[in-house]
Structure formats: structure tokens, C-alpha cells
Amino acid sequence: MHNNPLQTAVIFAGGKSSRMGQDKALLPFGDSSSMAAFQYKKLQPLFQSVYLSAKTDKFDFDAPVLLDRYPESSPMVALASLFETLDTEAALILSVDMPLIGASDIEKMRTYYYQQSQPDILIAQSPRGAEPLFGIYRSTILPQIQALLRQNIHKMGALLNRVQTKQLSFTDSGHFANVNTPQEYQAIRL
């Protein structure tokens, strides 16, 4: 195990994007060719290793991709694939469709994680509720994830209720805007 368990970040970019009508990970954002590239550039200076998690390597830039090891599309599949593939004690998870999460938000999460004796899962709590796709997850939860997947349970809440989960409150809901529809994309496009 590593002395610093937070050397790894993973951008979850394997969703179906059904409400968007096209793959939101590949939509242009800010000064980047895609939201995936935007998130990758943001995380690179903060972590030793940054990965994209998806069903296929669909990206137009050079970055390591963690391919899903299960046919279903869900964050649980991405988590299982992450910890079955990488030898890392813990990883920061960030959804590709939450581009307004900033470096200061990430540092706040990292600091709190160490202050709380590294719980199994630490997720953000925004004014709109729990934000499980911005959090820190430890590899010790892999058996629980695998057990849930064997039961065809893909709800993140089921996992959060089975392991030691802490939440860190954030007061600015604007940072947690996520892009699910064309209207939401236009509203937050930089």
C-alpha cells in the first residue's frame, strides 16, 4: 500500500447520456475539445495518476482509460472495474458531467479525508443532497461492490449504506451543477 493513498483520480465517463441524446463526455467544454479532456486537464496537476473510466477508448486525447469489466453501465461497474484493475489504496472519483468542481473543492475533500481517518467512502454533500460521484473511495470496499453486482444491484445508495461512509458539506450548489440535458449543457458551458 502507498504512503499517500490519494495518488489516483478517476473520471467516470462511461454513462449512457440518454437524456443528452449524445455522449456528453465528448461535448466541447471550456478551452478543451471535450468535457473529458477538460476534467483530465484539471485533475492532472493534483494527482500522480489520472484515468478515464468508460466502456471503450472513445477519447480524442492521450490519457489512460480504465475499461469497464462488466456489460452494464453504472457507477458501481466503474468502481468494481477500477479496483479490480488498479493497485491503489484509494481514488478520488469525479463524474465527467460535473465540470464546475474546482481544485479547491478537491483539496477540501482530500484534507477532510485525512482528518476523518480515511473512511471507506467520503462523498460530497451539496445543498441538493448527496453527491456520490464526487468522492474518495477506498479499495477495501471492493468485496461489497462485487456482492452487490452479483445481486444485480447498481444503486450507489446500497453501497453507501453497507460501508463506513462520511459526507463533507459544501455550501455552493453551483459547483455541483451537472450536465444531463442539452439545456443544462448550454447553461453552464464556459
MARROVEX-40681 format. One record per residue (C-alpha): residue in three letters; chain; x, y, z. Coordinates in pm, whole numbers. Example, Ala and Ser with C-alpha at 12.3 -4.5 7.8 and 13.67 -1.06 7.14 Angstrom:
BEGIN
ALA | A | 1230 | -450 | 780
SER | A | 1367 | -106 | 714
***
This chain:
BEGIN
MET | A | 0 | 0 | 0
HIS | A | 109 | 355 | -67
ASN | A | 205 | 608 | 197
ASN | A | -22 | 860 | 28
PRO | A | -342 | 678 | -60
LEU | A | -463 | 964 | -276
GLN | A | -233 | 946 | -572
THR | A | -510 | 838 | -809
ALA | A | -812 | 1011 | -960
VAL | A | -1066 | 857 | -1195
ILE | A | -1309 | 1045 | -1417
PHE | A | -1628 | 845 | -1468
ALA | A | -1718 | 893 | -1836
GLY | A | -1899 | 571 | -1925
GLY | A | -2262 | 668 | -1880
LYS | A | -2529 | 628 | -2145
SER | A | -2601 | 1004 | -2178
SER | A | -2961 | 913 | -2265
ARG | A | -3110 | 1250 | -2163
MET | A | -2841 | 1437 | -2358
GLY | A | -2903 | 1247 | -2681
GLN | A | -2527 | 1221 | -2744
ASP | A | -2220 | 1129 | -2543
LYS | A | -2177 | 1417 | -2301
ALA | A | -1816 | 1319 | -2223
LEU | A | -1728 | 1414 | -2582
LEU | A | -1904 | 1754 | -2590
PRO | A | -1669 | 2056 | -2614
PHE | A | -1621 | 2239 | -2286
GLY | A | -1421 | 2547 | -2190
ASP | A | -1098 | 2555 | -2386
SER | A | -1099 | 2176 | -2427
SER | A | -1215 | 1951 | -2708
SER | A | -1442 | 1765 | -2465
MET | A | -1570 | 1757 | -2108
ALA | A | -1349 | 1451 | -2058
ALA | A | -1040 | 1646 | -2168
PHE | A | -1144 | 1943 | -1951
GLN | A | -1173 | 1723 | -1640
TYR | A | -849 | 1541 | -1722
LYS | A | -653 | 1867 | -1751
LYS | A | -797 | 1988 | -1421
LEU | A | -701 | 1673 | -1228
GLN | A | -356 | 1611 | -1377
PRO | A | -167 | 1866 | -1163
LEU | A | -337 | 1736 | -847
PHE | A | -272 | 1360 | -875
GLN | A | 11 | 1130 | -975
SER | A | -225 | 920 | -1190
VAL | A | -547 | 1026 | -1362
TYR | A | -764 | 781 | -1554
LEU | A | -1081 | 792 | -1759
SER | A | -1336 | 520 | -1690
ALA | A | -1554 | 413 | -1984
LYS | A | -1682 | 121 | -2191
THR | A | -1443 | 200 | -2479
ASP | A | -1149 | 428 | -2551
LYS | A | -1357 | 693 | -2728
PHE | A | -1141 | 993 | -2645
ASP | A | -952 | 1219 | -2886
PHE | A | -661 | 1286 | -2649
ASP | A | -393 | 1072 | -2492
ALA | A | -498 | 951 | -2147
PRO | A | -509 | 613 | -1974
VAL | A | -854 | 453 | -1994
LEU | A | -995 | 202 | -1747
LEU | A | -1235 | -14 | -1943
ASP | A | -1547 | -145 | -1772
ARG | A | -1517 | -515 | -1696
TYR | A | -1893 | -574 | -1683
PRO | A | -2158 | -525 | -1956
GLU | A | -2389 | -298 | -1753
SER | A | -2344 | 78 | -1741
SER | A | -2334 | 212 | -1385
PRO | A | -2102 | 385 | -1141
MET | A | -2090 | 54 | -948
VAL | A | -1947 | -119 | -1256
ALA | A | -1691 | 160 | -1291
LEU | A | -1590 | 127 | -924
ALA | A | -1555 | -250 | -948
SER | A | -1350 | -218 | -1267
LEU | A | -1128 | 47 | -1108
PHE | A | -1038 | -159 | -802
GLU | A | -1013 | -488 | -997
THR | A | -769 | -323 | -1240
LEU | A | -557 | -79 | -1040
ASP | A | -340 | -148 | -739
THR | A | -435 | 164 | -546
GLU | A | -547 | 205 | -188
ALA | A | -792 | 484 | -267
ALA | A | -908 | 701 | -554
LEU | A | -1087 | 1030 | -598
ILE | A | -1390 | 983 | -821
LEU | A | -1527 | 1268 | -1030
SER | A | -1809 | 1240 | -1281
VAL | A | -1729 | 1379 | -1623
ASP | A | -2056 | 1575 | -1616
MET | A | -1962 | 1783 | -1309
PRO | A | -1713 | 2022 | -1473
LEU | A | -1755 | 2307 | -1224
ILE | A | -1596 | 2116 | -935
GLY | A | -1273 | 2307 | -880
ALA | A | -927 | 2232 | -746
SER | A | -1019 | 2397 | -414
ASP | A | -1318 | 2162 | -379
ILE | A | -1089 | 1865 | -443
GLU | A | -834 | 1986 | -188
LYS | A | -1110 | 2039 | 69
MET | A | -1222 | 1678 | 10
ARG | A | -866 | 1545 | 37
THR | A | -794 | 1737 | 361
TYR | A | -1117 | 1622 | 524
TYR | A | -1049 | 1263 | 418
TYR | A | -724 | 1261 | 615
GLN | A | -885 | 1435 | 914
GLN | A | -1153 | 1164 | 927
SER | A | -904 | 874 | 943
GLN | A | -973 | 774 | 584
PRO | A | -1328 | 631 | 588
ASP | A | -1427 | 364 | 333
ILE | A | -1610 | 632 | 136
LEU | A | -1615 | 1010 | 164
ILE | A | -1865 | 1187 | -59
ALA | A | -1969 | 1546 | -103
GLN | A | -2296 | 1674 | 37
SER | A | -2424 | 1974 | -160
PRO | A | -2736 | 2179 | -88
ARG | A | -2921 | 1946 | -328
GLY | A | -2814 | 1629 | -142
ALA | A | -2556 | 1352 | -150
GLU | A | -2312 | 1366 | -442
PRO | A | -2168 | 1012 | -468
LEU | A | -1988 | 1087 | -796
PHE | A | -1757 | 1335 | -627
GLY | A | -1585 | 1144 | -353
ILE | A | -1298 | 935 | -229
TYR | A | -1336 | 558 | -233
ARG | A | -1107 | 300 | -73
SER | A | -1022 | -34 | -229
THR | A | -1142 | -212 | 86
ILE | A | -1500 | -176 | -44
LEU | A | -1440 | -400 | -348
PRO | A | -1594 | -715 | -190
GLN | A | -1911 | -520 | -108
ILE | A | -1930 | -383 | -463
GLN | A | -1883 | -730 | -611
ALA | A | -2152 | -873 | -382
LEU | A | -2398 | -604 | -492
LEU | A | -2319 | -660 | -860
ARG | A | -2376 | -1036 | -819
GLN | A | -2725 | -943 | -696
ASN | A | -2765 | -705 | -994
ILE | A | -2782 | -408 | -757
HIS | A | -2637 | -96 | -918
LYS | A | -2769 | 178 | -687
MET | A | -2489 | 374 | -522
GLY | A | -2706 | 419 | -212
ALA | A | -2692 | 44 | -149
LEU | A | -2313 | 61 | -134
LEU | A | -2306 | 378 | 77
ASN | A | -2530 | 207 | 335
ARG | A | -2309 | -105 | 356
VAL | A | -1974 | 55 | 435
GLN | A | -1835 | 334 | 653
THR | A | -1947 | 643 | 463
LYS | A | -1889 | 1004 | 564
GLN | A | -2018 | 1316 | 395
LEU | A | -1850 | 1653 | 362
SER | A | -2081 | 1953 | 329
PHE | A | -2032 | 2207 | 53
THR | A | -2246 | 2522 | 60
ASP | A | -2214 | 2626 | -306
SER | A | -2458 | 2420 | -510
GLY | A | -2333 | 2586 | -831
HIS | A | -2016 | 2378 | -827
PHE | A | -2230 | 2064 | -836
ALA | A | -2424 | 2151 | -1148
ASN | A | -2413 | 1851 | -1373
VAL | A | -2484 | 1819 | -1740
ASN | A | -2761 | 1575 | -1827
THR | A | -2962 | 1762 | -2090
PRO | A | -2881 | 1998 | -2380
GLN | A | -3034 | 2283 | -2176
GLU | A | -2806 | 2213 | -1876
TYR | A | -2508 | 2194 | -2110
GLN | A | -2584 | 2535 | -2261
ALA | A | -2645 | 2686 | -1916
ILE | A | -2301 | 2601 | -1775
ARG | A | -2086 | 2594 | -2086
LEU | A | -1773 | 2801 | -2026
***
